Amino acid sequence: DMETSVLFPGEAEGYVQNLETFSLRDIGSPRWFRQHEYIEKLNMQAILNASATATQDEFVKELLVSLGKSPTLVHEMILVELWKQKVFPIFCQLQDFNPKSTFPLYMVIHHEASIINLLETIMYHKDSCEGADDSVLDLVDYCHRKLTLLASRASRDDAPTQDRLSHTESGDSSSMQDLQGQNAALEFEISLKALSVLRYITDHTDSISVINRMLCTHNLPCVLVQLVQYSPWSRYSAGWSLNKYMNGKWQRVPSEDHLKMTKLDGQVWIALYNLVLKEDCQRKYDFNNFNKNQLLKLRGFLTEVLIDQLPNLVELQRFLSHLTVTDPAPPKKDLILEQIPEMWNNIMRDNMGKWKAIAKYQVKETFNPSEKDLRQQALRLAQTYNLDVMESLIPEKPKCGACGAEAFKRCSRCQREWYCQRECQVKHWSKHKVACQLMAEGTEMLQKDLAVTPTEREADITDILD
């Protein structure tokens, strides 16, 4: 079905071949943005390839494996993760930084989500895990950082991050603050993708270093027990109706489905199953008192209804019953040359003490674009996010952005959000406003752009290509 193709295999090969690693200072530069577009398109094509209706093989995954580019993706993702921790907060504190549009900054924040999404799609396959080489260690560390944050947030509060945007004391919200709110919402999405990636690593890896890292360095079984306990992807709303986070949004769960396992519950249980029961893991894990007591908390959650949905868990249940009455011997201390992940450390080391300088440089050079730059960017993004393709990625009927029911009305301004009735649209406007504005601005710029004389546009395009 060529109408819903983003890339031909030949184009994809060019994109994958050209993926490169950047320095922190380069984030947001024209070359960096070009790569951002490559990755967006590869991500969309990979999702299309993996969909049930795909007629083509998963050529994006094959190319990333054969050209050895997965480590590059992992590096670029960790780079943005660190930029968001160290440089972005400085932007948010600058009094005199009021860019015409925060869109370029949003694209950087979104970049991490695109990469983890692409990795989630490809790491489902064993050869991707093998092809990622030592970068799997960096990926395990990355997933651990995301999941510990997710677990600690969930245990601290029941009010989810997505609903709380940070506002200034004065109570008015600036575009930079909206951006911080969007960042928090995306952070939640990213953590959930990291959970899937981790589960696929537990499925596929045979590497002693990776197993050691997951069990001994990070004690991931205990982190996963916390996720089972606090289940950050379900919450009760004001009227005590249960909502679960499914397919990228919070949806109300009818009472007959309360005990139905979501994909995220499944990922946690399968990862636990692998880390506790796989032979290589059993040899490495220390079932000391603390770890044993944490794992035994799972018994209360292993209900018949759950086991009906994931029958393999019966083995986990048996193992835990056995664990209550035994004290497994501590693991033998093997002398192994342990590889250690390097990406995060290297980026930290290269940029220590330079965060402020990088922020100043990027404020001046990168994130204060002129009208013309913004227009070019909007034009290219509109070409990247081809709407027909986006629609084909969401084959089911549109759902209401406010209540999740089947929707028939579309936001007339941005054309992206759907509602079942006017009341829902009014109720949801405060949340939808920022995204709506960005998309509408992008479309307006695009239309302006298409209205310029052809010679002007050709000049613009040649600028871009240079």
C-alpha positions in Angstrom: 0.0 0.0 0.0 2.2 2.8 -1.3 -0.1 5.6 -0.4 0.6 5.2 3.2 4.4 4.9 2.9 6.6 7.6 4.3 9.9 6.3 2.8 11.0 3.9 0.1 13.6 1.4 1.2 16.3 3.3 -0.8 15.5 6.6 0.9 15.5 5.0 4.3 18.9 3.5 3.6 20.2 7.0 2.8 18.8 8.4 6.0 20.1 5.6 8.2 23.5 5.7 6.6 23.8 9.4 7.4 22.8 9.2 11.1 25.6 10.8 13.1 26.3 11.7 16.7 26.2 15.3 17.8 27.7 17.3 20.6 25.4 18.9 23.2 26.2 22.4 21.8 25.0 21.3 18.3 21.4 20.5 19.5 19.0 22.7 17.5 21.5 23.5 14.7 20.3 23.1 11.1 22.2 19.8 10.7 20.7 18.5 14.0 17.2 19.5 12.8 17.8 17.7 9.5 18.6 14.5 11.4 15.6 15.1 13.6 13.5 14.9 10.4 15.2 11.8 9.2 14.5 10.1 12.6 10.8 11.3 12.5 10.3 9.8 9.1 12.2 6.5 10.0 10.0 6.3 13.1 6.8 6.7 11.2 7.9 4.2 8.5 9.0 1.7 11.2 5.5 1.9 12.8 3.9 1.4 9.4 6.2 -1.6 8.7 5.3 -3.2 12.0 1.6 -2.7 11.7 -0.6 -5.7 11.1 -1.5 -4.6 7.5 2.1 -4.1 6.4 2.9 -5.8 3.2 6.6 -4.9 3.3 9.2 -6.4 5.5 10.5 -4.2 8.4 13.2 -2.6 6.3 13.9 0.3 8.7 14.7 -2.2 11.5 16.8 -4.3 9.0 18.8 -1.2 7.9 19.5 0.0 11.5 20.8 -3.5 12.3 22.8 -4.0 9.1 24.3 -0.5 9.1 25.0 -0.7 12.9 23.2 2.6 13.6 21.2 1.6 16.8 24.1 2.9 19.1 23.8 6.3 17.3 20.1 6.4 18.2 20.8 5.6 21.8 23.5 8.2 22.0 21.3 10.9 20.5 18.5 10.1 22.9 20.7 10.3 25.9 22.1 13.6 24.6 18.6 15.2 24.6 17.9 13.6 28.0 20.9 15.4 29.5 20.1 18.6 27.6 16.6 18.6 29.1 18.1 18.1 32.6 21.0 20.5 32.4 20.4 23.1 29.7 16.6 23.5 29.4 16.1 24.6 33.1 18.5 27.5 32.4 16.4 28.6 29.5 13.3 28.5 31.7 15.0 30.8 34.2 16.2 33.4 31.8 14.2 36.6 32.3 14.8 38.2 28.9 14.3 35.0 26.8 11.0 35.4 25.0 11.3 33.7 21.7 8.8 34.4 18.9 7.9 30.8 18.9 8.8 28.0 21.3 8.2 25.5 18.5 11.9 24.7 17.9 12.4 24.0 21.6 9.4 21.8 21.6 10.9 19.8 18.7 14.0 19.2 20.8 12.0 18.0 23.8 9.9 15.8 21.4 13.1 14.3 19.8 13.7 12.0 22.8 10.1 10.7 22.5 10.6 10.0 18.8 13.8 8.0 19.4 12.5 5.9 22.3 9.4 5.2 20.1 11.6 4.0 17.2 13.7 1.9 19.6 10.5 0.3 21.1 9.4 -0.6 17.6 12.7 -2.3 16.6 13.8 -3.8 19.9 10.9 -6.1 19.7 13.2 -8.2 17.5 16.1 -10.2 18.9 18.5 -9.1 16.1 18.0 -5.4 17.0 19.0 -6.2 20.6 22.1 -8.0 19.3 22.9 -5.3 16.8 22.8 -2.6 19.4 26.1 -4.1 20.9 27.4 -2.4 24.0 24.9 0.4 23.7 22.4 -2.0 25.2 24.2 -1.3 28.5 23.6 2.4 28.0 20.0 1.7 27.2 19.5 -0.4 30.3 20.9 2.6 32.4 18.6 4.9 30.5 15.5 2.7 31.2 16.5 2.4 34.8 16.7 6.2 35.2 13.2 6.6 33.6 11.6 3.8 35.6 12.9 4.9 39.0 11.6 8.4 38.4 8.2 6.9 37.3 8.0 4.7 40.4 9.1 7.4 42.8 6.6 9.9 41.3 3.8 7.4 41.5 4.5 6.5 45.1 4.7 10.2 46.2 1.4 11.4 44.7 -1.8 10.1 43.2 -2.3 13.2 41.2 -0.6 12.5 37.9 2.1 14.7 36.4 0.1 15.3 33.2 -2.4 17.4 34.9 -0.1 19.7 36.8 1.6 22.3 34.8 4.0 24.6 36.6 2.8 28.1 36.9 4.6 31.2 38.2 3.7 32.7 41.5 1.8 35.5 39.7 -0.5 32.9 38.3 0.0 33.7 34.6 1.3 31.1 32.3 3.9 32.0 29.7 4.7 30.0 26.5 7.9 28.8 28.3 5.8 27.5 31.1 3.4 25.8 28.8 6.5 24.2 27.3 7.5 22.9 30.8 4.1 21.4 31.1 4.4 19.7 27.8 7.8 18.5 28.8 6.3 16.8 32.0 3.6 15.1 30.0 6.1 13.8 27.4 8.4 12.6 30.2 5.6 10.3 31.3 5.1 9.0 27.8 8.8 8.4 27.4 9.0 6.5 30.7 6.3 4.1 29.6 8.1 3.5 26.3 11.3 2.8 28.3 9.4 0.1 30.2 8.6 -1.7 26.9 12.2 -1.3 25.7 13.4 -2.8 29.0 11.0 -5.7 28.7 12.3 -6.5 25.1 15.9 -6.4 26.4 15.0 -8.9 29.2 13.4 -11.1 26.4 16.5 -11.2 24.2 19.7 -10.6 26.0 22.2 -13.3 26.7 25.0 -10.9 27.6 26.4 -11.5 31.1 27.3 -7.8 31.4 23.7 -6.7 30.6 22.2 -9.2 33.0 24.6 -8.2 35.7 23.8 -4.5 35.1 20.0 -5.2 35.3 20.2 -7.4 38.4 23.2 -6.4 40.4 23.9 -2.8 39.6 20.3 -1.6 39.3 18.2 -4.2 41.1 15.5 -3.9 38.5 13.3 -6.6 39.9 12.7 -4.3 42.9 11.9 -1.3 40.7 9.4 -3.4 38.8 7.7 -4.5 42.0 7.2 -0.9 42.8 5.6 -0.3 39.4 3.2 -3.2 40.1 2.4 -1.7 43.5 1.8 1.9 42.3 0.7 1.2 38.7 1.3 4.8 37.5 -0.8 4.2 34.4 -4.1 3.8 36.3 -5.8 6.4 38.5 -9.1 7.2 39.9 -10.7 10.5 38.8 -12.9 12.7 41.0 -16.0 10.6 40.6 -14.1 7.5 41.6 -14.2 6.2 38.0 -11.1 4.2 37.0 -9.0 5.7 34.2 -6.1 3.9 32.5 -3.4 5.3 30.2 -3.9 3.4 26.9 -2.7 4.2 23.4 -1.3 7.5 24.4 -4.1 8.9 26.4 -6.1 8.5 29.6 -9.3 6.6 29.0 -12.2 5.7 31.3 -12.4 2.0 32.0 -15.9 0.5 32.2 -16.4 -1.5 35.5 -16.5 -4.9 33.7 -12.9 -4.2 32.4 -11.3 -3.1 35.7 -9.4 -6.3 36.0 -8.4 -6.4 32.4 -4.6 -6.2 31.9 -3.3 -3.3 29.9 -0.3 -3.6 27.6 1.8 -1.8 30.3 0.8 -4.2 33.0 1.8 -7.0 30.7 5.2 -5.4 30.0 6.0 -5.2 33.8 4.9 -8.8 34.5 6.8 -10.2 31.5 10.0 -8.3 32.5 9.6 -9.6 36.1 9.0 -13.1 34.8 12.2 -12.9 32.7 14.4 -11.4 35.4 13.3 -13.7 38.1 12.9 -17.0 36.3 15.4 -17.1 33.4 18.2 -19.4 34.2 21.1 -16.9 33.6 19.2 -14.4 35.8 18.5 -16.9 38.7 22.3 -17.6 38.9 23.1 -13.9 39.1 20.4 -12.5 41.4 20.9 -12.2 45.1 17.7 -13.4 46.8 18.7 -11.7 50.1 16.2 -10.8 52.7 15.4 -7.4 51.3 15.0 -8.6 47.7 13.0 -11.6 48.8 10.5 -9.5 50.8 10.1 -7.1 47.9 9.4 -10.0 45.5 7.0 -11.7 47.9 4.8 -8.5 47.7 3.9 -9.7 44.2 1.9 -12.7 45.5 -1.0 -10.5 46.5 -1.2 -9.2 42.9 -1.0 -12.6 41.2 -4.8 -13.2 41.1 -6.5 -15.9 39.1 -7.9 -13.3 36.8 -4.4 -12.0 36.1 -3.0 -15.5 35.5 -5.9 -16.3 33.1 -4.7 -13.4 31.0 -1.0 -14.3 31.2 -0.8 -18.1 31.9 3.0 -18.1 32.1 2.7 -16.3 35.4 1.7 -19.5 37.1 5.4 -20.4 37.1 6.2 -17.1 38.8 3.5 -17.8 41.3 5.0 -21.3 42.0 8.5 -19.9 42.3 7.3 -17.2 44.9 5.5 -19.9 46.9 8.7 -21.8 47.0 10.7 -18.7 47.9 8.6 -18.1 51.0 10.0 -21.3 52.6 13.6 -21.3 51.3 16.6 -19.1 51.5 18.5 -19.4 48.2 22.2 -19.4 48.5 23.9 -16.0 47.5 25.2 -16.0 44.0 28.8 -17.0 43.3 31.0 -14.1 42.8 32.2 -14.6 39.3 35.3 -12.8 38.2 34.1 -11.2 34.9 35.5 -8.3 33.0 32.4 -6.1 33.2 31.8 -3.7 30.4 30.4 -0.4 31.6 28.1 2.0 29.7 29.9 5.1 28.6 27.6 7.4 26.8 26.0 9.3 29.7 29.4 9.6 31.5 31.1 10.9 28.4 28.5 13.5 27.6 28.6 14.6 31.3 32.4 14.7 31.3 32.6 16.7 28.0 30.1 19.4 29.2 30.8 19.7 32.9 30.8 23.3 34.0 29.7 24.5 30.5 25.9 24.2 30.9 25.4 28.0 31.2 27.7 28.8 28.4 25.9 26.3 26.1 22.5 27.8 27.1 23.7 31.3 26.3 25.1 30.2 23.0 21.9 28.4 22.0 19.7 31.3 23.1 21.5 33.5 20.8 22.3 31.2 17.9 19.6 28.5 17.9 16.4 29.1 19.7 15.6 32.7 18.8 14.7 32.1 15.2 13.7 34.8 12.7 10.3 34.8 11.0 12.0 33.4 7.9 13.7 30.6 9.8 10.4 29.7 11.5 8.7 29.7 8.1 11.2 27.3 6.6 11.0 25.1 9.6 7.2 25.0 9.5 7.3 24.1 5.8 9.7 21.3 6.3 7.8 19.9 9.3 4.6 20.0 7.4 6.2 17.9 4.8 7.6 15.5 7.4 4.4 15.1 9.3 2.4 14.2 6.2 -1.2 14.2 7.5 -2.5 11.3 5.3 0.3 9.2 6.7 -0.5 10.3 10.3 -4.2 9.3 9.7 -3.2 5.9 8.4 -1.1 5.4 11.6 -4.3 5.7 13.6 -6.6 3.3 11.8 -9.3 3.2 14.4 -12.1 5.7 14.6 -11.1 9.0 16.2 -11.7 9.3 19.9 -12.8 12.4 21.9 -9.8 14.2 23.4 -11.8 14.9 26.5 -13.7 11.7 27.4 -12.4 9.1 25.0 -15.8 8.3 23.4 -16.1 7.9 19.6 -15.7 11.4 18.1 -17.3 13.1 15.1 -16.2 16.8 15.4 -12.8 18.0 14.6 -11.1 21.2 16.0 -11.6 23.6 13.1 -8.4 25.5 13.9 -5.7 22.8 14.0 -7.6 19.9 12.5 -5.8 17.4 14.8 -8.0 17.0 17.9 -11.4 15.3 17.8 -14.4 15.7 20.1 -17.8 13.9 20.5 -19.7 17.1 21.4 -19.2 20.8 21.9 -19.2 20.5 25.8 -16.1 18.3 25.6 -14.3 20.7 23.3 -15.0 23.6 25.7 -13.9 21.5 28.7 -10.7 20.4 27.0 -9.7 23.8 25.5 -7.3 24.8 28.4 -5.3 21.7 27.8 -5.5 21.7 24.0 -4.8 25.4 23.5 -1.0 25.3 23.4 -0.8 22.4 20.9 -3.6 23.9 18.8 -1.7 27.2 18.6 1.5 25.6 17.5 -0.1 23.4 14.9 -2.3 26.3 13.6 0.8 28.6 13.4 2.7 25.9 11.5 -0.1 25.5 9.0 -0.5 29.3 8.6 3.2 29.6 8.0 3.0 26.8 5.5 0.1 28.5 3.6 2.0 31.9 3.7 5.0 30.0 2.3 3.0 28.4 -0.5 1.7 31.9 -1.3 5.2 33.3 -1.9 6.3 33.6 -5.5 7.9 30.4 -6.9 11.3 32.1 -7.3 11.3 33.2 -3.6 10.4 29.6 -2.6 13.1 28.1 -4.7 15.6 30.4 -3.0 14.3 29.3 0.4 14.6 25.6 -0.6 18.1 26.0 -1.9 19.1 27.7 1.4 17.7 24.6 3.2 19.6 22.2 0.9 22.8 24.1 1.5 
